[in-house]
Amino acid sequence: MEIKRTQTVVYTARQRRFRQLWNTKLLYLLLLPGLLHLLIFKLAPLFGLVIAFQDYNTFQGIRGSSWVGLENFKVFIQDPYFLVLLKNTLLLAIYNLVFGFPVPIVFALFLNEVRSAMVKRFTQSLSFFPYFISSAVTVSIVYTFLSPQTGLVNRLLDGIGIEPVFFMAEAGWFRSLYVSLNVWHSFGYGSIIYLAAIAGIDPHQYEAAEIDGATRWQKMFFITLPSLSNIIVTMFILNIGSFLSVDLDKVLLMYNPSVYETADVIQSFVYRQAFASQGFPNYSFGAAVGLFQSIVAMLLVVSANKISKKYSESRLF
Protein backbone atom coordinates (compact mmCIF):
# COMPACT_ATOMS: atom_id res chain seq x y z
CA MET A 1 0.00 0.00 0.00
CA GLU A 2 1.40 3.34 -1.05
CA ILE A 3 1.55 5.99 1.70
CA LYS A 4 0.78 9.57 0.66
CA ARG A 5 3.05 12.12 2.20
CA THR A 6 1.85 15.66 2.83
CA GLN A 7 4.25 18.43 1.96
CA THR A 8 4.69 21.20 4.54
CA VAL A 9 4.63 24.67 3.03
CA VAL A 10 7.09 27.05 4.63
CA TYR A 11 6.23 30.73 4.33
CA THR A 12 8.62 33.60 4.71
CA ALA A 13 8.00 36.30 7.30
CA ARG A 14 6.71 38.69 4.61
CA GLN A 15 4.30 36.04 3.27
CA ARG A 16 3.01 35.30 6.76
CA ARG A 17 2.34 38.99 7.37
CA PHE A 18 0.53 39.28 4.04
CA ARG A 19 -1.64 36.22 4.79
CA GLN A 20 -2.48 37.56 8.23
CA LEU A 21 -3.39 40.93 6.69
CA TRP A 22 -5.53 39.25 4.05
CA ASN A 23 -7.36 37.11 6.61
CA THR A 24 -8.26 40.19 8.68
CA LYS A 25 -9.01 42.49 5.72
CA LEU A 26 -12.61 43.13 6.84
CA LEU A 27 -11.42 44.46 10.21
CA TYR A 28 -9.03 46.83 8.48
CA LEU A 29 -11.84 48.00 6.21
CA LEU A 30 -13.85 48.90 9.32
CA LEU A 31 -10.83 50.85 10.57
CA LEU A 32 -10.39 52.71 7.29
CA PRO A 33 -13.04 55.48 7.78
CA GLY A 34 -11.56 56.43 11.15
CA LEU A 35 -8.04 56.51 9.71
CA LEU A 36 -9.17 58.70 6.81
CA HIS A 37 -10.89 61.10 9.22
CA LEU A 38 -7.73 61.25 11.34
CA LEU A 39 -5.56 61.86 8.28
CA ILE A 40 -7.74 64.49 6.60
CA PHE A 41 -9.00 66.48 9.58
CA LYS A 42 -6.27 65.98 12.20
CA LEU A 43 -2.90 65.27 10.60
CA ALA A 44 -3.14 67.12 7.26
CA PRO A 45 -3.99 70.52 8.88
CA LEU A 46 -0.78 70.31 10.93
CA PHE A 47 1.17 71.34 7.85
CA GLY A 48 -0.70 74.65 7.96
CA LEU A 49 1.07 75.54 11.21
CA VAL A 50 3.92 76.85 9.10
CA ILE A 51 2.00 80.13 8.85
CA ALA A 52 2.82 80.72 12.54
CA PHE A 53 6.36 81.43 11.37
CA GLN A 54 5.30 83.60 8.44
CA ASP A 55 3.72 86.94 7.75
CA TYR A 56 0.93 85.07 6.06
CA ASN A 57 -0.93 86.74 3.23
CA THR A 58 -4.12 85.13 1.95
CA PHE A 59 -3.52 86.22 -1.63
CA GLN A 60 0.11 85.08 -1.72
CA GLY A 61 -0.48 81.77 0.04
CA ILE A 62 1.98 79.78 2.14
CA ARG A 63 4.63 79.63 -0.57
CA GLY A 64 4.49 83.33 -1.35
CA SER A 65 4.30 84.69 2.21
CA SER A 66 7.48 86.03 3.79
CA TRP A 67 9.22 84.11 6.57
CA VAL A 68 9.44 85.90 9.96
CA GLY A 69 10.60 83.08 12.24
CA LEU A 70 9.59 83.52 15.88
CA GLU A 71 8.42 87.12 15.46
CA ASN A 72 4.73 86.30 16.03
CA PHE A 73 5.59 84.48 19.27
CA LYS A 74 7.71 87.43 20.45
CA VAL A 75 4.90 89.89 19.72
CA PHE A 76 2.50 87.85 21.83
CA ILE A 77 4.84 87.19 24.78
CA GLN A 78 6.23 90.74 24.89
CA ASP A 79 2.78 92.32 24.82
CA PRO A 80 2.17 94.09 28.18
CA TYR A 81 -1.30 92.56 28.22
CA PHE A 82 0.16 89.02 28.07
CA LEU A 83 0.48 88.66 31.86
CA VAL A 84 -3.15 89.69 32.37
CA LEU A 85 -4.29 87.17 29.78
CA LEU A 86 -2.13 84.42 31.29
CA LYS A 87 -3.40 85.18 34.79
CA ASN A 88 -7.06 85.09 33.71
CA THR A 89 -6.56 81.88 31.72
CA LEU A 90 -4.70 80.12 34.55
CA LEU A 91 -7.24 81.16 37.19
CA LEU A 92 -10.18 79.97 35.12
CA ALA A 93 -8.37 76.72 34.36
CA ILE A 94 -7.43 76.14 38.02
CA TYR A 95 -10.94 76.91 39.31
CA ASN A 96 -12.46 74.71 36.64
CA LEU A 97 -10.10 71.86 37.55
CA VAL A 98 -10.51 72.23 41.32
CA PHE A 99 -14.31 72.50 41.27
CA GLY A 100 -15.19 70.79 37.98
CA PHE A 101 -13.03 67.67 38.11
CA PRO A 102 -14.25 66.17 41.45
CA VAL A 103 -17.97 66.82 40.87
CA PRO A 104 -18.54 64.00 38.31
CA ILE A 105 -16.67 61.58 40.60
CA VAL A 106 -18.72 62.52 43.67
CA PHE A 107 -21.93 62.44 41.64
CA ALA A 108 -21.13 58.95 40.28
CA LEU A 109 -20.30 57.67 43.79
CA PHE A 110 -23.55 58.92 45.29
CA LEU A 111 -25.67 57.90 42.30
CA ASN A 112 -24.29 54.37 42.64
CA GLU A 113 -25.67 54.24 46.17
CA VAL A 114 -29.24 54.95 45.06
CA ARG A 115 -31.19 51.73 45.42
CA SER A 116 -34.25 52.64 43.34
CA ALA A 117 -33.51 51.90 39.68
CA MET A 118 -36.21 54.34 38.54
CA VAL A 119 -34.85 57.20 40.63
CA LYS A 120 -31.31 56.42 39.47
CA ARG A 121 -32.28 56.46 35.78
CA PHE A 122 -34.29 59.66 36.17
CA THR A 123 -31.48 61.43 38.04
CA GLN A 124 -28.88 60.28 35.54
CA SER A 125 -30.99 61.42 32.57
CA LEU A 126 -31.67 64.76 34.23
CA SER A 127 -27.96 65.31 34.86
CA PHE A 128 -27.13 64.56 31.19
CA PHE A 129 -29.68 67.05 29.90
CA PRO A 130 -27.61 70.27 30.27
CA TYR A 131 -24.77 68.80 28.18
CA PHE A 132 -27.02 68.64 25.12
CA ILE A 133 -28.07 72.28 25.45
CA SER A 134 -25.96 74.67 23.41
CA SER A 135 -23.75 77.20 25.15
CA ALA A 136 -25.82 80.04 23.68
CA VAL A 137 -28.97 78.71 25.34
CA THR A 138 -27.32 78.08 28.72
CA VAL A 139 -25.79 81.56 28.79
CA SER A 140 -29.20 83.02 27.86
CA ILE A 141 -30.72 81.15 30.81
CA VAL A 142 -28.06 82.66 33.08
CA TYR A 143 -28.79 86.15 31.75
CA THR A 144 -32.49 85.60 32.39
CA PHE A 145 -31.98 84.43 35.97
CA LEU A 146 -29.47 87.19 36.78
CA SER A 147 -31.18 90.08 35.02
CA PRO A 148 -31.06 93.20 37.28
CA GLN A 149 -34.68 94.07 36.44
CA THR A 150 -36.59 90.82 36.02
CA GLY A 151 -34.15 88.10 37.13
CA LEU A 152 -35.24 85.68 39.82
CA VAL A 153 -32.01 86.11 41.82
CA ASN A 154 -32.28 89.90 41.97
CA ARG A 155 -35.96 89.70 42.88
CA LEU A 156 -35.02 87.51 45.85
CA LEU A 157 -32.28 89.97 46.79
CA ASP A 158 -34.73 92.85 46.53
CA GLY A 159 -37.14 90.94 48.74
CA ILE A 160 -34.61 90.86 51.57
CA GLY A 161 -33.63 94.51 51.11
CA ILE A 162 -30.46 94.14 49.00
CA GLU A 163 -29.90 96.31 45.96
CA PRO A 164 -30.07 94.50 42.59
CA VAL A 165 -26.69 93.40 41.23
CA PHE A 166 -25.83 93.34 37.52
CA PHE A 167 -23.82 90.13 37.80
CA MET A 168 -22.98 89.86 34.11
CA ALA A 169 -21.41 93.33 34.01
CA GLU A 170 -19.24 93.07 37.13
CA ALA A 171 -15.72 91.71 36.66
CA GLY A 172 -15.63 90.15 40.12
CA TRP A 173 -18.51 87.79 39.35
CA PHE A 174 -17.32 86.48 36.00
CA ARG A 175 -15.08 83.63 37.19
CA SER A 176 -17.66 82.29 39.65
CA LEU A 177 -20.40 82.38 37.04
CA TYR A 178 -18.22 80.79 34.35
CA VAL A 179 -17.05 77.91 36.56
CA SER A 180 -20.54 77.28 37.98
CA LEU A 181 -22.06 77.24 34.51
CA ASN A 182 -19.32 74.97 33.19
CA VAL A 183 -19.75 72.48 36.05
CA TRP A 184 -23.54 72.43 35.66
CA HIS A 185 -23.22 72.03 31.91
CA SER A 186 -20.84 69.05 31.92
CA PHE A 187 -20.84 67.16 35.24
CA GLY A 188 -23.59 64.71 34.28
CA TYR A 189 -21.99 63.75 31.00
CA GLY A 190 -18.56 63.60 32.62
CA SER A 191 -19.79 61.07 35.16
CA ILE A 192 -20.55 58.45 32.48
CA ILE A 193 -17.05 57.00 32.45
CA TYR A 194 -16.99 56.71 36.26
CA LEU A 195 -20.39 55.03 36.34
CA ALA A 196 -19.15 52.57 33.72
CA ALA A 197 -16.06 51.85 35.81
CA ILE A 198 -18.21 51.32 38.92
CA ALA A 199 -20.40 48.86 37.02
CA GLY A 200 -17.27 46.79 36.31
CA ILE A 201 -16.32 46.36 39.97
CA ASP A 202 -16.56 42.76 41.18
CA PRO A 203 -19.77 42.51 43.31
CA HIS A 204 -18.13 39.82 45.45
CA GLN A 205 -16.04 42.55 47.06
CA TYR A 206 -19.20 44.26 48.34
CA GLU A 207 -20.63 40.94 49.52
CA ALA A 208 -17.45 40.15 51.46
CA ALA A 209 -17.49 43.65 52.98
CA GLU A 210 -21.13 43.21 54.07
CA ILE A 211 -20.24 39.91 55.76
CA ASP A 212 -17.50 41.76 57.65
CA GLY A 213 -20.08 44.35 58.75
CA ALA A 214 -18.96 47.27 56.54
CA THR A 215 -21.36 50.20 56.21
CA ARG A 216 -22.30 51.80 52.88
CA TRP A 217 -19.89 54.65 53.57
CA GLN A 218 -17.08 52.22 54.27
CA LYS A 219 -17.81 50.29 51.08
CA MET A 220 -17.76 53.55 49.13
CA PHE A 221 -14.44 54.73 50.56
CA PHE A 222 -12.62 51.39 50.74
CA ILE A 223 -13.94 49.55 47.66
CA THR A 224 -15.58 51.86 45.11
CA LEU A 225 -13.21 54.82 45.33
CA PRO A 226 -9.97 52.76 45.25
CA SER A 227 -11.32 50.81 42.28
CA LEU A 228 -11.74 54.11 40.44
CA SER A 229 -8.21 55.33 41.18
CA ASN A 230 -6.76 54.29 37.80
CA ILE A 231 -9.46 55.95 35.73
CA ILE A 232 -9.37 59.05 37.97
CA VAL A 233 -5.63 59.47 37.38
CA THR A 234 -6.06 58.94 33.64
CA MET A 235 -8.86 61.52 33.41
CA PHE A 236 -6.85 63.95 35.52
CA ILE A 237 -3.90 63.72 33.12
CA LEU A 238 -6.25 64.31 30.18
CA ASN A 239 -7.71 67.34 31.94
CA ILE A 240 -4.21 68.68 32.51
CA GLY A 241 -3.72 68.53 28.74
CA SER A 242 -6.52 71.06 28.24
CA PHE A 243 -5.38 73.20 31.17
CA LEU A 244 -4.85 76.38 29.14
CA SER A 245 -8.00 75.83 27.10
CA VAL A 246 -11.24 77.37 28.26
CA ASP A 247 -14.69 77.11 26.72
CA LEU A 248 -14.34 79.97 24.25
CA ASP A 249 -18.03 79.86 23.30
CA LYS A 250 -19.13 80.56 26.87
CA VAL A 251 -16.47 83.24 27.33
CA LEU A 252 -17.45 85.08 24.16
CA LEU A 253 -21.13 84.90 25.05
CA MET A 254 -20.63 86.00 28.66
CA TYR A 255 -17.98 88.68 28.47
CA ASN A 256 -18.14 92.34 27.48
CA PRO A 257 -15.69 95.27 27.78
CA SER A 258 -16.73 95.89 31.40
CA VAL A 259 -15.44 92.45 32.50
CA TYR A 260 -12.29 92.22 30.35
CA GLU A 261 -10.27 92.61 33.55
CA THR A 262 -11.13 89.05 34.61
CA ALA A 263 -12.83 87.56 31.55
CA ASP A 264 -10.30 88.22 28.80
CA VAL A 265 -8.34 85.02 28.22
CA ILE A 266 -5.76 84.00 25.63
CA GLN A 267 -8.33 82.55 23.22
CA SER A 268 -10.64 85.58 23.35
CA PHE A 269 -7.69 87.96 22.89
CA VAL A 270 -6.51 85.98 19.85
CA TYR A 271 -10.04 85.99 18.48
CA ARG A 272 -10.19 89.77 18.68
CA GLN A 273 -6.68 90.30 17.34
CA ALA A 274 -6.51 87.63 14.66
CA PHE A 275 -10.06 88.01 13.37
CA ALA A 276 -10.63 91.71 13.90
CA SER A 277 -13.64 93.21 12.17
CA GLN A 278 -11.41 95.97 10.76
CA GLY A 279 -8.63 95.14 8.33
CA PHE A 280 -7.43 91.73 7.22
CA PRO A 281 -7.42 88.78 9.65
CA ASN A 282 -4.00 88.08 11.18
CA TYR A 283 -3.95 84.32 10.71
CA SER A 284 -0.23 84.06 11.51
CA PHE A 285 -0.70 85.56 14.95
CA GLY A 286 -3.61 83.27 15.74
CA ALA A 287 -1.67 80.21 14.58
CA ALA A 288 1.36 81.22 16.66
CA VAL A 289 -0.67 81.57 19.86
CA GLY A 290 -2.50 78.32 19.17
CA LEU A 291 0.80 76.52 18.68
CA PHE A 292 2.13 78.10 21.89
CA GLN A 293 -0.84 76.72 23.83
CA SER A 294 -0.48 73.28 22.26
CA ILE A 295 3.20 73.06 23.19
CA VAL A 296 2.45 74.07 26.78
CA ALA A 297 -0.38 71.52 26.93
CA MET A 298 1.91 68.78 25.63
CA LEU A 299 4.54 69.61 28.25
CA LEU A 300 1.91 69.56 30.99
CA VAL A 301 0.60 66.15 29.89
CA VAL A 302 4.09 64.64 29.69
CA SER A 303 4.99 66.08 33.13
CA ALA A 304 1.77 64.86 34.73
CA ASN A 305 2.25 61.42 33.20
CA LYS A 306 5.82 61.18 34.53
CA ILE A 307 4.71 62.22 38.01
CA SER A 308 1.87 59.69 37.89
CA LYS A 309 4.27 56.99 36.71
CA LYS A 310 6.63 57.77 39.57
CA TYR A 311 4.11 57.88 42.43
CA SER A 312 1.36 55.52 41.27
CA GLU A 313 0.70 52.57 38.99
CA SER A 314 -1.56 54.56 36.68
CA ARG A 315 -0.36 56.53 33.67
CA LEU A 316 -1.61 57.60 30.29
CA PHE A 317 1.31 56.23 28.22
Secondary structure, 3 states (H helix, E strand, C coil): CCCCCCCCCCCCHHHHHHHHHHHCHHHHHHHHHHHHHHHHHHHHHHHHHHHHHEECCCCCHHHHCEECCCHHHHHHHHCCCHHHHHHHHHHHHHHHHHHHCHHHHHHHHHHHCCCCHHHHHHHHHHHHHHHHCCHHHHHHHHHHHHCCCCCHHHHHHHHCCCCCCCHHHCHHHHHHHHHHHHHHHHHHHHCHHHHHHHHCCCHHHHHHHHHCCCCHHHHHHHHHHHHCHHHHHHHHHHHHHCCCCCCHHHHHHHCCHHHHHHHCCHHHHHHHHHCCCCCCCCHHHHHHHHHHHHHHHHHHHHHHHHHHHHHCCCCCC
